[in-house]
Amino acid sequence: MNKEPFENYSDVLNVQQLAEALHLLRAGAYNLLKEPDFPILKIGGRKLVTKQDLHAWMKRHTNGQEP
């Protein structure tokens, strides 16, 4: 069965949800947000990430790279 990654989360994740989804501490999630190529959506002072962008970023950083 092919399951969508992070299907139990909303389309836009905040830092806490990002940490939960990736099984990280909040500090680890904040470190990811500081990476130059990490797909951040800034709204006001909030840093968010879309599930779609997170999934694409993960594919680029694993052996599952898309051409």
N, C-alpha and C positions, 0 to 999 in steps of 0.2 A: 504494500500500500504506500503510495507516494503522498506524504504529508507536507503541508506548507509549513516552512519554518516560522516559529513564533506565532502560530495561528491563534493562540489564546490571548494575545496582546492586541491593543488597539493599533491602528495604522501608524500612529506617531507615538514614539516612546520617550518618556522623560528619563532622567538619570537613574532613578530608582528602578524603573522597569527594565532599562538597559542592563543594569547590574544583575537583576534577577534572571533575565533572559539568557545572559551569558555566564551565569553562575560566578559572578565576580563580587567583590566588595565594592561599595560605592566609590572608594578611592581608586579602584581599578577602572571603573567606568569613567571617572573624571580624567584619568590618565589617557584613556582612549580618545576622549573628546579633545585632548591637546595634540593628538597626532595630526600632522599637516594634511594627510590625505583622508582623514576620517570625515564622513559626510554629515556635517552639522547643519541643522536648521535652527537659526537664531530668531527668536521672537521675543522682542524686548530684551530682558536680561536672561531669558531661559535658553538653554541649549537642549535641543531635541534631535531625534533621528527618526527617519521613516523606516518602517520594516523593509520596504523595497530597497532603499539605499543601504541599509545594514546588511541585507542578504547579498547584494552585489559586492559590497566591500569585503565581506567574508570570502566570497568566491575568488576575488582577486588576490587574497592573502593565503590561499590554501592550494592544494593540488587540484582543486576543482575549478581552476581558472577558465573563464569563458574567453573565447577567441576575440 
